[in-house]
Amino acid sequence: MPVGILVILHEAPLTREGGPAHLRAGPRIKLSLSPAFAASPCVLQCPILSLFREKTMSLQPEDVLDYYELEAELGKIQALATPSEAHGILCGQLSGGLKVDGVAWLKLFLPNLGVKREPWEDSREWFFELRNLTLTELLDDQFNFMPILPDDEDPLETRLAALAEWCSGFLAGFGTTGERSKDDFSEDCLMALRDLQQISQVDTEIEEEEMGENAYFEVLEYVRMAALMLFTEFALTRDQLIPPDATIH
């Protein structure tokens, strides 16, 4: 029997304390017809990254970090992945600390999207911008990072399915960044990964639209904070992470 998407158990806001930024990765959530999963409120340490600056770009962020623009570009290269899944894969790679860039990165990224050919010259720059802008958002000390999803005017079921695809893509991308033992993860990170897996399998059939809308935005905020936590934990500790203003050859 289909039910509402997610039940919110606890919500914790973003706060700043002292020098470093402290993020609280609430809410605790569970699926109404799935085994319970919850992430206890946790504190994320994220340094203020004043050293990173966005480079001058020929494309504007709104021309790249957009569901429908990404959908059009994926269509040009005959990708099988959806826009949200593709962005999730990219965010998972970056959050896992993937250290390659340029064409070498693209050759790792595109096969995960179901693209079987070499990246064409005329499509490379757009995907380089996608990577740089996404990395800029993840590094943003104002925490403006947002998964690429359909517009809020689209049906709730469509947006929820895209959010599930984004989570699935994130897990896939994160998994490509190398093997890790359980000891490499904090308890909060393990919970976040388990939660993302559960959200990737969520039932998209909604009975009560208003309650579903509220739950959707709460869960979207949780996914956003979970991704930032994992990025902070694994990517920011690696010296090889390429800053957004680096020149790509």
C-alpha positions in Angstrom: 0.0 0.0 0.0 1.6 3.3 -1.1 2.0 5.9 1.7 3.6 9.3 2.1 7.3 9.5 1.4 9.1 10.1 4.6 8.3 10.8 8.2 10.4 13.5 9.8 11.4 12.7 13.4 13.8 15.6 14.2 15.1 18.7 12.6 18.3 20.6 13.4 19.2 23.9 11.8 22.5 25.2 10.5 24.5 27.1 13.0 27.9 28.8 13.2 30.0 28.7 16.3 33.4 30.4 16.5 35.7 30.2 13.5 34.9 27.0 11.7 31.4 26.4 10.4 29.4 23.9 12.3 26.7 22.1 10.3 24.1 20.0 12.0 23.0 17.2 9.6 19.5 16.7 10.8 16.7 15.7 10.4 16.4 12.2 11.6 14.1 10.4 9.2 12.7 7.0 8.5 10.7 5.4 5.7 7.1 4.7 6.8 7.0 1.2 5.2 10.8 0.4 5.3 13.2 -0.7 8.0 13.8 2.2 10.2 16.9 4.3 9.5 18.0 7.4 11.2 21.0 9.7 11.5 21.5 11.1 14.9 22.2 14.9 14.9 25.8 15.4 14.2 28.3 18.3 13.9 30.2 18.7 10.7 33.4 20.6 10.7 33.8 22.6 7.5 36.7 25.2 7.3 36.0 28.6 5.9 37.4 28.2 2.4 38.4 31.8 1.6 41.3 30.5 -0.6 39.0 29.0 -3.2 37.6 31.4 -5.8 35.5 30.6 -8.8 37.3 31.2 -12.1 36.0 33.4 -14.8 33.8 31.2 -16.9 32.3 31.5 -20.4 29.1 29.7 -19.1 27.0 31.1 -16.2 26.1 28.8 -13.3 22.4 28.9 -14.3 23.4 27.6 -17.8 25.0 24.5 -16.2 23.6 23.7 -12.8 20.1 23.2 -14.1 18.2 20.0 -14.5 17.0 20.7 -18.0 20.3 22.1 -19.3 22.0 19.0 -18.0 19.3 16.8 -19.6 20.0 18.5 -23.0 23.7 17.9 -22.7 23.3 14.3 -21.7 21.1 13.8 -24.7 23.8 15.1 -27.0 26.2 12.4 -25.8 23.5 9.7 -25.7 23.9 9.1 -22.0 21.7 6.6 -20.3 21.8 8.3 -16.9 19.2 10.9 -15.8 20.3 14.4 -15.0 19.9 13.9 -11.2 21.7 10.6 -11.3 24.5 12.1 -13.3 24.9 15.0 -10.9 24.8 12.6 -8.0 27.6 10.5 -9.5 29.7 13.6 -9.9 29.0 14.7 -6.3 29.8 11.3 -5.1 33.2 11.3 -6.9 34.1 14.7 -5.6 32.9 13.8 -2.0 35.1 10.7 -2.1 38.1 12.9 -3.0 38.6 11.8 -6.6 41.8 13.5 -7.5 41.8 13.4 -11.3 40.6 16.2 -13.5 40.3 17.2 -17.2 39.9 14.6 -19.8 41.2 11.9 -17.4 38.3 12.7 -15.1 35.8 12.8 -18.0 36.9 9.3 -19.2 36.1 8.0 -15.7 32.8 10.0 -15.4 31.1 9.3 -18.7 31.1 5.5 -18.6 29.2 5.8 -15.3 26.5 7.6 -17.3 26.3 4.9 -19.8 28.3 6.8 -22.4 30.4 4.4 -24.5 32.4 6.7 -26.7 35.2 9.2 -26.1 34.1 12.7 -25.1 33.9 14.9 -28.1 35.8 18.1 -28.2 32.7 20.3 -28.3 31.2 18.7 -25.2 34.2 18.7 -23.0 34.2 22.3 -21.9 30.5 22.1 -20.8 31.2 19.1 -18.6 34.4 20.7 -17.2 32.3 23.6 -16.2 29.8 21.2 -14.6 32.5 19.7 -12.5 34.1 23.1 -11.6 30.8 24.7 -10.6 29.7 21.7 -8.6 33.0 21.7 -6.8 32.6 25.4 -6.1 29.2 24.8 -4.6 30.5 22.0 -2.4 33.4 24.3 -1.2 31.1 27.2 -0.6 31.4 28.4 3.0 27.7 29.6 2.8 26.6 26.0 2.2 24.7 26.9 -1.0 25.3 23.4 -2.5 22.1 21.9 -4.0 21.5 18.6 -5.8 20.3 19.1 -9.4 16.7 18.2 -9.5 13.5 19.1 -11.5 11.9 22.4 -10.7 9.5 22.7 -7.8 6.6 23.2 -10.3 7.1 19.6 -11.5 4.9 16.8 -10.0 6.0 15.7 -6.6 6.4 12.1 -7.8 8.8 13.3 -10.5 10.9 15.3 -8.0 10.9 12.5 -5.5 12.0 9.9 -8.1 14.8 12.3 -9.2 15.9 12.7 -5.6 16.1 8.9 -5.2 18.1 8.8 -8.5 20.5 11.5 -7.2 21.1 9.5 -4.0 21.7 6.3 -6.0 24.2 8.2 -8.3 26.0 9.7 -5.3 26.5 6.2 -3.8 27.8 4.9 -7.1 30.1 7.8 -7.6 31.4 7.7 -4.0 32.1 4.0 -4.5 34.4 4.6 -7.5 36.9 6.6 -5.4 38.6 3.6 -3.8 38.1 0.9 -1.3 37.7 1.9 2.3 37.4 -0.1 5.5 34.7 0.5 8.1 37.3 2.1 10.3 37.7 4.9 7.8 34.2 6.1 8.5 32.8 7.9 11.5 29.5 6.7 12.8 27.8 9.8 11.4 29.2 9.1 7.9 28.1 5.5 8.0 24.6 6.5 9.1 24.5 9.1 6.3 25.5 6.5 3.7 22.9 4.1 5.0 20.2 6.8 4.9 21.1 7.8 1.3 20.7 4.2 0.3 17.3 4.0 1.9 16.2 7.3 0.3 17.4 5.9 -3.1 14.8 3.1 -2.7 11.9 5.3 -1.5 8.3 4.7 -2.7 7.4 7.6 -5.0 3.6 7.1 -4.8 2.1 9.9 -2.7 -1.4 9.9 -1.2 -1.4 13.2 0.6 0.1 15.9 -1.6 0.6 18.7 1.1 2.2 16.4 3.6 4.3 14.9 0.8 5.6 18.4 -0.2 6.7 19.2 3.3 8.4 15.8 3.8 10.1 16.1 0.4 11.8 19.4 1.3 12.8 18.1 4.7 14.4 15.1 3.1 16.1 17.2 0.4 17.7 19.3 3.1 18.9 16.2 4.8 20.4 14.8 1.6 22.1 18.1 1.0 23.7 18.1 4.5 24.7 14.4 4.3 26.5 15.1 1.0 28.3 18.1 2.5 29.3 16.0 5.6 30.8 13.3 3.4 32.6 15.8 1.2 34.0 17.5 4.3 35.1 14.2 5.8 36.8 12.7 2.8 37.5 15.3 0.1 38.8 18.2 2.2 41.5 16.0 3.8 43.1 15.2 0.5 45.8 17.6 -0.8 45.2 16.5 -4.3 41.7 18.0 -4.6 41.7 20.4 -7.5 40.4 23.8 -6.6 37.7 25.4 -8.9 40.1 28.1 -10.2 42.6 25.5 -11.5 43.3 25.6 -15.2 42.1 22.4 -17.0 44.1 21.2 -20.0 
